Amino acid sequence: MMEYLGLILCVGSVWFHTGLLVISKIFLKRKFSSVPNNQNLWNAANWLVSALQAVLATLVGLCVVLYARLDVIDTNIQFLKPYAWFNLGYWLYDLVCMYILVTLPQGKTWPSSINLMYFIQWWPGIVFHHIGIIAVLLFGIIFTGRVRGDGVVGLALLMELSSIFVALRSFLAKLELKRTRAYLIVSILMVFTFFTARILLIPWVLHLYSTQSNMTMLQGLFSLPLVCRIGTALFYSLNIYWFSLMIKGCVKAIRQGGLKEE
């Protein structure tokens, strides 16, 4: 019964975010009529939906953390699984939406080996990032016998704080607003929140887990299941790679004396 209700939540979420996409596109078309590229408007609308999703995820994560009082092991969060179903709908929507937006200029969006390879090659990091999150939602929260660790999930949701500014930066770029003060401010906030919520947060979560388990950080790390260690290492490495690209972009902008159109 719970799986049936969860599936309804998931499908409802897909339609909800699709509706937000269409409404956002209509709004942007009227507000930014000077943007001639219709494809850019669709992309901007999708980034706006992503920003709204990231805001919701961050708020949910904050609620979990406050409720659990930083207990990452024993506190059980009843609303976490229903939210996971809803969140799953977003990631499925976004993956399909990106696929359509990337392959649409090629003239054919129907799934094929050529289109799928083109989509993956377009941005491998973001494609496998989405697939990884979908796998974590399915097997780490929804279909799992796990009864502990909801606090860790709540803290993980706080990582979406940086996604708000990543999405807003891309949103402004698609609207050809790279040379605005808003773009500069959002870019600075993106770097700061990414470093705080994705680079510093993960070691801190490991510290909380190890302390509450009466272990050292090294013991806490190796006490985790192998799949968790591998997944965390891959995800953290991806975050470090993205952060290095952000730093390179900042250095380039400073050397050029400001943000410049690409």
C-alpha atoms as a printed R data frame, in Angstrom:
    type eleno elety resid chain resno      x      y       z
1   ATOM     1    CA   MET     A     1  0.000  0.000   0.000
2   ATOM     2    CA   MET     A     2  2.789  2.423   0.933
3   ATOM     3    CA   GLU     A     3  4.597  1.662  -2.335
4   ATOM     4    CA   TYR     A     4  1.386  2.400  -4.256
5   ATOM     5    CA   LEU     A     5  0.989  5.765  -2.514
6   ATOM     6    CA   GLY     A     6  4.665  6.466  -3.088
7   ATOM     7    CA   LEU     A     7  4.287  5.763  -6.800
8   ATOM     8    CA   ILE     A     8  1.383  8.229  -6.918
9   ATOM     9    CA   LEU     A     9  3.616 10.816  -5.224
10  ATOM    10    CA   CYS     A    10  6.383 10.150  -7.728
11  ATOM    11    CA   VAL     A    11  4.152 10.415 -10.804
12  ATOM    12    CA   GLY     A    12  2.470 13.491  -9.329
13  ATOM    13    CA   SER     A    13  5.888 15.039  -8.820
14  ATOM    14    CA   VAL     A    14  6.814 14.446 -12.466
15  ATOM    15    CA   TRP     A    15  3.653 16.237 -13.613
16  ATOM    16    CA   PHE     A    16  4.085 18.969 -11.003
17  ATOM    17    CA   HIS     A    17  7.597 19.833 -12.164
18  ATOM    18    CA   THR     A    18  6.580 19.562 -15.816
19  ATOM    19    CA   GLY     A    19  3.801 22.065 -15.091
20  ATOM    20    CA   LEU     A    20  6.297 24.378 -13.398
21  ATOM    21    CA   LEU     A    21  8.506 24.127 -16.488
22  ATOM    22    CA   VAL     A    22  5.698 25.160 -18.849
23  ATOM    23    CA   ILE     A    23  4.535 28.009 -16.583
24  ATOM    24    CA   SER     A    24  8.124 29.240 -16.209
25  ATOM    25    CA   LYS     A    25  8.639 29.163 -19.980
26  ATOM    26    CA   ILE     A    26  5.471 31.219 -20.580
27  ATOM    27    CA   PHE     A    27  6.536 33.745 -17.924
28  ATOM    28    CA   LEU     A    28 10.065 34.060 -19.296
29  ATOM    29    CA   LYS     A    29  8.786 34.443 -22.870
30  ATOM    30    CA   ARG     A    30  6.760 37.477 -21.784
31  ATOM    31    CA   LYS     A    31  9.354 38.907 -19.398
32  ATOM    32    CA   PHE     A    32 12.414 38.400 -21.616
33  ATOM    33    CA   SER     A    33 11.016 38.894 -25.103
34  ATOM    34    CA   SER     A    34 14.416 40.265 -26.164
35  ATOM    35    CA   VAL     A    35 15.915 36.756 -25.931
36  ATOM    36    CA   PRO     A    36 15.515 35.453 -29.486
37  ATOM    37    CA   ASN     A    37 16.571 31.855 -28.869
38  ATOM    38    CA   ASN     A    38 13.540 29.801 -27.852
39  ATOM    39    CA   GLN     A    39 15.836 26.909 -26.857
40  ATOM    40    CA   ASN     A    40 17.569 29.181 -24.335
41  ATOM    41    CA   LEU     A    41 14.210 30.077 -22.789
42  ATOM    42    CA   TRP     A    42 13.331 26.400 -22.323
43  ATOM    43    CA   ASN     A    43 16.735 25.780 -20.752
44  ATOM    44    CA   ALA     A    44 16.340 28.812 -18.493
45  ATOM    45    CA   ALA     A    45 12.896 27.595 -17.436
46  ATOM    46    CA   ASN     A    46 14.330 24.190 -16.548
47  ATOM    47    CA   TRP     A    47 17.120 25.765 -14.496
48  ATOM    48    CA   LEU     A    48 14.490 27.825 -12.659
49  ATOM    49    CA   VAL     A    49 12.603 24.627 -11.800
50  ATOM    50    CA   SER     A    50 15.893 23.129 -10.586
51  ATOM    51    CA   ALA     A    51 16.490 26.149  -8.343
52  ATOM    52    CA   LEU     A    52 13.019 25.812  -6.801
53  ATOM    53    CA   GLN     A    53 13.583 22.088  -6.207
54  ATOM    54    CA   ALA     A    54 16.909 22.847  -4.541
55  ATOM    55    CA   VAL     A    55 15.228 25.377  -2.233
56  ATOM    56    CA   LEU     A    56 12.637 22.774  -1.196
57  ATOM    57    CA   ALA     A    57 15.287 20.072  -0.652
58  ATOM    58    CA   THR     A    58 17.376 22.442   1.471
59  ATOM    59    CA   LEU     A    59 14.351 23.340   3.613
60  ATOM    60    CA   VAL     A    60 13.481 19.651   4.080
61  ATOM    61    CA   GLY     A    61 17.082 18.930   5.037
62  ATOM    62    CA   LEU     A    62 17.045 21.794   7.533
63  ATOM    63    CA   CYS     A    63 13.823 20.465   9.094
64  ATOM    64    CA   VAL     A    64 15.376 16.990   9.440
65  ATOM    65    CA   VAL     A    65 18.552 18.370  11.009
66  ATOM    66    CA   LEU     A    66 16.632 20.540  13.486
67  ATOM    67    CA   TYR     A    67 14.292 17.683  14.394
68  ATOM    68    CA   ALA     A    68 17.156 15.215  14.822
69  ATOM    69    CA   ARG     A    69 19.329 17.771  16.660
70  ATOM    70    CA   LEU     A    70 22.374 16.590  14.712
71  ATOM    71    CA   ASP     A    71 21.784 12.973  15.695
72  ATOM    72    CA   VAL     A    72 22.901 11.184  12.534
73  ATOM    73    CA   ILE     A    73 22.281  7.631  13.734
74  ATOM    74    CA   ASP     A    74 19.192  6.895  15.826
75  ATOM    75    CA   THR     A    75 16.533  9.547  15.108
76  ATOM    76    CA   ASN     A    76 13.792  8.259  12.792
77  ATOM    77    CA   ILE     A    77 12.192 10.785  10.409
78  ATOM    78    CA   GLN     A    78  8.716  9.639   9.345
79  ATOM    79    CA   PHE     A    79  8.278 12.052   6.432
80  ATOM    80    CA   LEU     A    80 11.617 11.209   4.823
81  ATOM    81    CA   LYS     A    81 10.364  8.293   2.704
82  ATOM    82    CA   PRO     A    82  7.328 10.164   1.257
83  ATOM    83    CA   TYR     A    83  9.615 13.071   0.398
84  ATOM    84    CA   ALA     A    84 12.058 10.629  -1.246
85  ATOM    85    CA   TRP     A    85  9.237  9.452  -3.533
86  ATOM    86    CA   PHE     A    86  8.393 13.079  -4.409
87  ATOM    87    CA   ASN     A    87 12.052 13.922  -4.932
88  ATOM    88    CA   LEU     A    88 12.492 10.848  -7.139
89  ATOM    89    CA   GLY     A    89  9.838 12.306  -9.432
90  ATOM    90    CA   TYR     A    90 11.884 15.481  -9.818
91  ATOM    91    CA   TRP     A    91 15.113 13.689 -10.744
92  ATOM    92    CA   LEU     A    92 13.291 11.502 -13.272
93  ATOM    93    CA   TYR     A    93 11.641 14.613 -14.733
94  ATOM    94    CA   ASP     A    94 14.941 16.501 -14.901
95  ATOM    95    CA   LEU     A    95 16.824 13.631 -16.517
96  ATOM    96    CA   VAL     A    96 14.190 13.243 -19.244
97  ATOM    97    CA   CYS     A    97 13.845 17.029 -19.656
98  ATOM    98    CA   MET     A    98 17.599 17.460 -20.122
99  ATOM    99    CA   TYR     A    99 17.628 14.607 -22.629
100 ATOM   100    CA   ILE     A   100 14.881 16.270 -24.677
101 ATOM   101    CA   LEU     A   101 16.499 19.728 -24.522
102 ATOM   102    CA   VAL     A   102 19.897 18.344 -25.548
103 ATOM   103    CA   THR     A   103 18.695 16.102 -28.379
104 ATOM   104    CA   LEU     A   104 15.911 18.390 -29.686
105 ATOM   105    CA   PRO     A   105 18.288 20.549 -31.773
106 ATOM   106    CA   GLN     A   106 19.404 17.325 -33.489
107 ATOM   107    CA   GLY     A   107 15.873 16.928 -34.848
108 ATOM   108    CA   LYS     A   108 15.065 13.642 -33.107
109 ATOM   109    CA   THR     A   109 14.370 13.090 -29.418
110 ATOM   110    CA   TRP     A   110 13.171  9.477 -29.641
111 ATOM   111    CA   PRO     A   111 15.500  7.270 -27.540
112 ATOM   112    CA   SER     A   112 18.148  5.589 -29.645
113 ATOM   113    CA   SER     A   113 21.700  4.441 -29.039
114 ATOM   114    CA   ILE     A   114 23.035  7.433 -31.002
115 ATOM   115    CA   ASN     A   115 20.906  9.950 -29.089
116 ATOM   116    CA   LEU     A   116 21.702  8.361 -25.734
117 ATOM   117    CA   MET     A   117 25.451  8.448 -26.444
118 ATOM   118    CA   TYR     A   118 25.167 12.049 -27.619
119 ATOM   119    CA   PHE     A   119 23.319 12.934 -24.408
120 ATOM   120    CA   ILE     A   120 25.894 11.232 -22.162
121 ATOM   121    CA   GLN     A   121 28.805 12.834 -24.019
122 ATOM   122    CA   TRP     A   122 27.142 16.250 -23.695
123 ATOM   123    CA   TRP     A   123 27.803 16.338 -19.931
124 ATOM   124    CA   PRO     A   124 28.821 12.954 -18.453
125 ATOM   125    CA   GLY     A   125 29.196 14.327 -14.916
126 ATOM   126    CA   ILE     A   126 25.643 15.643 -14.649
127 ATOM   127    CA   VAL     A   127 24.104 12.574 -16.339
128 ATOM   128    CA   PHE     A   128 25.759 10.085 -13.976
129 ATOM   129    CA   HIS     A   129 25.125 12.463 -11.059
130 ATOM   130    CA   HIS     A   130 21.391 12.184 -11.743
131 ATOM   131    CA   ILE     A   131 21.556  8.412 -12.180
132 ATOM   132    CA   GLY     A   132 23.488  8.128  -8.913
133 ATOM   133    CA   ILE     A   133 20.943 10.190  -6.983
134 ATOM   134    CA   ILE     A   134 18.060  8.134  -8.411
135 ATOM   135    CA   ALA     A   135 19.855  4.959  -7.284
136 ATOM   136    CA   VAL     A   136 20.432  6.386  -3.779
137 ATOM   137    CA   LEU     A   137 16.775  7.402  -3.454
138 ATOM   138    CA   LEU     A   138 15.558  3.983  -4.579
139 ATOM   139    CA   PHE     A   139 17.960  1.714  -2.723
140 ATOM   140    CA   GLY     A   140 19.132  3.962   0.113
141 ATOM   141    CA   ILE     A   141 15.796  5.408   1.275
142 ATOM   142    CA   ILE     A   142 12.725  3.962  -0.462
143 ATOM   143    CA   PHE     A   143 13.454  0.230  -0.848
144 ATOM   144    CA   THR     A   144 15.728 -0.418   2.094
145 ATOM   145    CA   GLY     A   145 15.687 -2.253   5.386
146 ATOM   146    CA   ARG     A   146 17.765  0.536   6.909
147 ATOM   147    CA   VAL     A   147 16.340  1.738  10.234
148 ATOM   148    CA   ARG     A   148 19.124  4.140  11.215
149 ATOM   149    CA   GLY     A   149 20.875  7.094   9.626
150 ATOM   150    CA   ASP     A   150 17.994  9.438   8.745
151 ATOM   151    CA   GLY     A   151 20.037 12.293  10.194
152 ATOM   152    CA   VAL     A   152 22.740 11.624   7.598
153 ATOM   153    CA   VAL     A   153 20.131 11.878   4.837
154 ATOM   154    CA   GLY     A   154 18.951 15.200   6.263
155 ATOM   155    CA   LEU     A   155 22.473 16.594   6.260
156 ATOM   156    CA   ALA     A   156 22.978 15.293   2.722
157 ATOM   157    CA   LEU     A   157 19.922 17.276   1.618
158 ATOM   158    CA   LEU     A   158 21.642 20.444   2.842
159 ATOM   159    CA   MET     A   159 24.096 20.000  -0.022
160 ATOM   160    CA   GLU     A   160 21.306 21.233  -2.283
161 ATOM   161    CA   LEU     A   161 21.963 24.721  -0.870
162 ATOM   162    CA   SER     A   162 24.765 25.090  -3.401
163 ATOM   163    CA   SER     A   163 22.507 23.775  -6.177
164 ATOM   164    CA   ILE     A   164 20.265 26.829  -5.734
165 ATOM   165    CA   PHE     A   165 23.041 29.124  -6.920
166 ATOM   166    CA   VAL     A   166 24.399 26.689  -9.518
167 ATOM   167    CA   ALA     A   167 20.927 26.645 -11.085
168 ATOM   168    CA   LEU     A   168 20.402 30.418 -10.779
169 ATOM   169    CA   ARG     A   169 23.774 31.083 -12.412
170 ATOM   170    CA   SER     A   170 22.893 28.875 -15.384
171 ATOM   171    CA   PHE     A   171 19.417 30.453 -15.441
172 ATOM   172    CA   LEU     A   172 20.922 33.940 -15.804
173 ATOM   173    CA   ALA     A   173 23.434 32.718 -18.392
174 ATOM   174    CA   LYS     A   174 20.671 31.294 -20.603
175 ATOM   175    CA   LEU     A   175 18.903 34.657 -20.426
176 ATOM   176    CA   GLU     A   176 22.109 36.341 -21.664
177 ATOM   177    CA   LEU     A   177 22.632 38.186 -18.358
178 ATOM   178    CA   LYS     A   178 26.255 37.226 -17.725
179 ATOM   179    CA   ARG     A   179 27.452 40.816 -17.583
180 ATOM   180    CA   THR     A   180 25.042 41.828 -14.822
181 ATOM   181    CA   ARG     A   181 25.712 42.403 -11.136
182 ATOM   182    CA   ALA     A   182 23.183 39.677 -10.280
183 ATOM   183    CA   TYR     A   183 25.275 37.135 -12.204
184 ATOM   184    CA   LEU     A   184 28.429 38.187 -10.336
185 ATOM   185    CA   ILE     A   185 26.737 37.966  -6.925
186 ATOM   186    CA   VAL     A   186 25.177 34.589  -7.704
187 ATOM   187    CA   SER     A   187 28.544 33.281  -8.941
188 ATOM   188    CA   ILE     A   188 30.250 34.307  -5.690
189 ATOM   189    CA   LEU     A   189 27.484 32.706  -3.612
190 ATOM   190    CA   MET     A   190 27.719 29.564  -5.748
191 ATOM   191    CA   VAL     A   191 31.428 29.132  -4.998
192 ATOM   192    CA   PHE     A   192 30.987 29.879  -1.282
193 ATOM   193    CA   THR     A   193 28.001 27.573  -0.757
194 ATOM   194    CA   PHE     A   194 29.527 24.815  -2.878
195 ATOM   195    CA   PHE     A   195 32.675 24.827  -0.742
196 ATOM   196    CA   THR     A   196 30.649 24.928   2.487
197 ATOM   197    CA   ALA     A   197 27.850 22.505   1.614
198 ATOM   198    CA   ARG     A   198 29.738 19.988  -0.530
199 ATOM   199    CA   ILE     A   199 33.441 20.127   0.327
200 ATOM   200    CA   LEU     A   200 33.339 20.807   4.083
201 ATOM   201    CA   LEU     A   201 30.013 19.157   4.921
202 ATOM   202    CA   ILE     A   202 30.910 15.560   4.030
203 ATOM   203    CA   PRO     A   203 33.950 15.304   6.362
204 ATOM   204    CA   TRP     A   204 31.870 16.956   9.101
205 ATOM   205    CA   VAL     A   205 29.085 14.370   8.677
206 ATOM   206    CA   LEU     A   206 31.693 11.621   8.918
207 ATOM   207    CA   HIS     A   207 33.017 13.281  12.090
208 ATOM   208    CA   LEU     A   208 29.505 13.358  13.628
209 ATOM   209    CA   TYR     A   209 28.901  9.720  12.711
210 ATOM   210    CA   SER     A   210 32.258  8.590  14.118
211 ATOM   211    CA   THR     A   211 31.881 10.599  17.341
212 ATOM   212    CA   GLN     A   212 28.347  9.339  17.999
213 ATOM   213    CA   SER     A   213 29.556  5.779  17.325
214 ATOM   214    CA   ASN     A   214 32.521  6.208  19.708
215 ATOM   215    CA   MET     A   215 35.037  5.711  16.905
216 ATOM   216    CA   THR     A   216 37.801  7.700  15.289
217 ATOM   217    CA   MET     A   217 37.064  9.184  11.854
218 ATOM   218    CA   LEU     A   218 39.194  6.513  10.197
219 ATOM   219    CA   GLN     A   219 37.390  3.749  12.094
220 ATOM   220    CA   GLY     A   220 34.054  5.367  11.257
221 ATOM   221    CA   LEU     A   221 34.950  5.498   7.569
222 ATOM   222    CA   PHE     A   222 35.928  1.825   7.395
223 ATOM   223    CA   SER     A   223 32.883  0.780   9.431
224 ATOM   224    CA   LEU     A   224 30.656  1.903   6.560
225 ATOM   225    CA   PRO     A   225 29.510 -0.707   4.011
226 ATOM   226    CA   LEU     A   226 31.836 -0.976   1.026
227 ATOM   227    CA   VAL     A   227 29.213  0.364  -1.380
228 ATOM   228    CA   CYS     A   228 28.779  3.471   0.835
229 ATOM   229    CA   ARG     A   229 32.524  4.072   0.906
230 ATOM   230    CA   ILE     A   230 32.841  3.742  -2.853
231 ATOM   231    CA   GLY     A   231 29.784  5.914  -3.501
232 ATOM   232    CA   THR     A   232 30.943  8.611  -1.099
233 ATOM   233    CA   ALA     A   233 34.453  8.612  -2.573
234 ATOM   234    CA   LEU     A   234 33.129  8.939  -6.128
235 ATOM   235    CA   PHE     A   235 30.639 11.656  -5.188
236 ATOM   236    CA   TYR     A   236 33.232 13.599  -3.187
237 ATOM   237    CA   SER     A   237 35.758 13.340  -6.027
238 ATOM   238    CA   LEU     A   238 33.148 14.679  -8.447
239 ATOM   239    CA   ASN     A   239 32.463 17.599  -6.102
240 ATOM   240    CA   ILE     A   240 36.176 18.412  -5.845
241 ATOM   241    CA   TYR     A   241 36.440 18.317  -9.645
242 ATOM   242    CA   TRP     A   242 33.482 20.688 -10.047
243 ATOM   243    CA   PHE     A   243 34.850 22.993  -7.360
244 ATOM   244    CA   SER     A   244 38.220 23.132  -9.131
245 ATOM   245    CA   LEU     A   245 36.414 24.217 -12.315
246 ATOM   246    CA   MET     A   246 34.649 26.965 -10.340
247 ATOM   247    CA   ILE     A   247 37.955 28.227  -8.943
248 ATOM   248    CA   LYS     A   248 39.519 28.236 -12.421
249 ATOM   249    CA   GLY     A   249 36.548 30.223 -13.688
250 ATOM   250    CA   CYS     A   250 36.909 32.760 -10.867
251 ATOM   251    CA   VAL     A   251 40.632 33.178 -11.499
252 ATOM   252    CA   LYS     A   252 39.983 33.650 -15.206
253 ATOM   253    CA   ALA     A   253 37.289 36.268 -14.505
254 ATOM   254    CA   ILE     A   254 39.556 38.182 -12.101
255 ATOM   255    CA   ARG     A   255 42.422 38.192 -14.607
256 ATOM   256    CA   GLN     A   256 40.100 39.522 -17.287
257 ATOM   257    CA   GLY     A   257 38.897 42.238 -14.954
258 ATOM   258    CA   GLY     A   258 35.343 40.966 -14.637
259 ATOM   259    CA   LEU     A   259 32.861 38.509 -16.021
260 ATOM   260    CA   LYS     A   260 32.997 38.215 -19.770
261 ATOM   261    CA   GLU     A   261 30.562 36.784 -22.298
262 ATOM   262    CA   GLU     A   262 31.558 33.305 -23.450
